Amino acid sequence: MPVESQERSSNPANQTSGRTLDHAAPVYDLLAPLMTFGLERGYRRRARALLKLQGNEQVLDVGCGTGTLSREIARDLAPQRSKVVGVDAAAAMIDVARRKGSALANLQFDAALAEQLPYAESSFDCAVSTFFFHHIEFALKQRALAELRRTVKPGGRIVIVDVDTPSNAFGALCAWSGYLLFRQEEIRENIRGRLREAIDGAGFASVQRVSRHSGYISIFLLHN
């Protein structure tokens, strides 16, 4: 069953104050494992497990990048009874994602803003977002979370994997090194706990940090 979307712009990156990664699209799949010390695949596997998919869901992947997780989820589901929609503001990322996912009938990629999703209320059974929220400032974190609440059905699960407050010295070294390297205030917000603050204030029925990794990565499970 298709998820209807309204096309807003050929490149939504021009409409957001969040950081987008059009420039990194050609090499993103090579860089991502390096940036996560080779643990990215494990994070994706954990996120899929937490969604508890039955095979017929409509699933949203926010900040999907080149669509690796979206493709894995689509393969987990029954092709004729499900839909996975990957969203990213970087049109170049979506171009790569569409090319790599073209063989999957239950997979759709849209260039759109997380803070202004082009979908109706309660369009999705569940949603996931991995390493997206450290690219947007606090106000956009709040708006993106509000959009997740709006577009995911009541009772639906939402899994978020991202940079969080460091829990040990190694985590602090990694997190602050990332901030100093990229000079992104959005990363520092996460390090200082503002992602958790935004999640807690978004009005979800329940919020759980289910695991921590490498001393600075957290996996959150939210129930709508």
N, C-alpha and C positions, 0 to 999 in steps of 0.2 A: 504494500500500500504506500503510495507516494506521500511524502511530507511536502506540503505546498510552501513555497517561499516567494517573497516579492523581491525582485532584483532592485537593489538600491544604487549601486554604482559599479562601474567596471573595476575600480580599485578603491575599496572602502578605507584603505590605509590613509587616504587623503582626508578622511572625515573623523579621525580619532586622534586623541593626544597620547594614546598608548604607543609603545614601541612595537614596530612590526619588522619582520625579517625577510622582506623581499630579496634583499641583497645576498642573503645566506642560502636561498632555496637550492642552488645547484650543488652545494656541498653539505647541506644540513644533515643528511643521513650519515655522512662520514663523521661529522663533528659531534653529534649528539651522544654517541657512546663514549667518546673521549671525555666530554664534559661531565659525565655521570660515572666515571671510573669503570665503565663496562657494565653498569648495573641497570641501564635503561630497560633492557628486556625483562628483567625481574620486576621492575616497577609496573610495566604494562601487564604482565601476567597477574600480579597482585590486584591491580585495578579491575581486570576482567573478572577475577574470582569474586571480588566484593560486589559486583553488579548482580551476581546470582541470576544470570540469564537463563530463561527457559526455552528460548528458540524462536519466539514470535514477537519480540519486542521492537519498539521504535526507540532508537538510541541516539543521543546527541553527543558529539565529541567537540568540545569548545577549545579553540586554540589548537587545532588538529595538526598544524604544520604540514608535512608532506604525506600525512594520512596513514602512517604505519599502524597505529593503534586502531584506527577506524577500520582498516582492512582486516586486522586480526579479529575484531568483534564481528564484522560481517561474515567471516568464515565460521564463526561459532554459531551462527543463527541459521534458521531455515530460510532459504532464499526467497521462497514464494510468500512467506508470512511475516516478513520482518523488513526493517529499513534502518540503516545507519547513516546519519547525516554528520559530516565533518564540516566545521566552520572555522575559517581563519580570515583575518583582515588583510593578510598579505596575498594579493592576487597571484604572485609568482609561486607561492607555496601551494595554492589551490591548483594551479596549472600542473605542477608536478604530481600532486595527489590524484588528480583526475586521470592523468596518464598511467600511473601505477595501479590505479584501482578500476580501470576500464573493463576488466573481465568479470567484475562482480555485479550482478544485477540488482542486488539489494543495497547498493552503496551510492551515496550522493554527496557531492562536495559543493559548498556554497561560499563565495567570498562575501563575508558579512561581519558585522561588528558584534562582539560578545555583549556589549552594553546596549545594543539595539537589535536583538535577534528578529529576523523577518518571519517568525512563525506564530501561529495562533496559540492561545492559552491551552495548556495541557496537551500539547502535541506529542510529547515523548513520555515513554514509560520510565526512563532513567537517563542519566547523563554522566559524563566523565570529562575531566580536564587534567592534563599532565603538563607541568612546567610552563604554564601560561600566566598565572597570576603575578609572577615576579616581573612581568613586562608592563604592568599597568599600575598607575598610581591609585592611592586609597579610594578616591571618589569613584574611579572606574571599577575598582574591585567591588565596591558596594553595588554599583549599577549592574555589573555582570552577574553578581549573585542574585540580585532581584529578578533579572531576566531568567536565570535558571529556575528560580521559584515559580515564575509565571508559566514557563513553557513545559515544565515537568509536572506530570499528574500528581495529585495528592497521594501520599504514600510511596511515591517513587524514590529510588536511591540515586544519590549523586556522590561520585568519588572524585576527590581532588588530591593530586600529588604535586607537591611544590616545596620550594625553599621555605624554611620555618626558623623559629628561634633556635639557635644552636644548643645542643644538650651536653656537649663535651668539648674538650680543647681542640680535638681534630676537626669537629664540626665548625667550631668558631673560626679556625684557620681557613677552612675551605670557603665558608660563607663570606667572610670578610675579604678574602682574596678575590672572590668573584666580584664583590662590590668595587674594590679598588681597581680591578682590571677593567671593568666595563663602566664604572662611574655611573651606575644606574641607581637613582634614589629609590626606585621601585623595589630593588633588591634589598636595600637597607630597611625599607618598610617591613618586608617579610622577616628579616633578621630581628627586628625590634618587636615582632609579635602583631603587626597590624593586619596581616592576613587572617590570623585567628580572630582578631577583634572584628573584622568585617564579617567573617563567617558567623560568629556568635550573635552579631547584631542584625543578621539578615532575616530572622524569623522562621528558620527551619524548625520542624517538630523535634528533631534531635540532632546533635552534633557529637561525633566521637573521633578522636585521634586514635586510629587503630594500630599504627606502628610508626617507628622512627628509624631512619636509616642514615648511615655515615655521619651521624651526629648533627645533621642540619636539614635533612629531607623528612617531611612528614606526609603520611597518607591519612586523609580525613574521609569519613563516611557520614554523609548527611541524609536524613530522611525528610522528605517534603511534607 
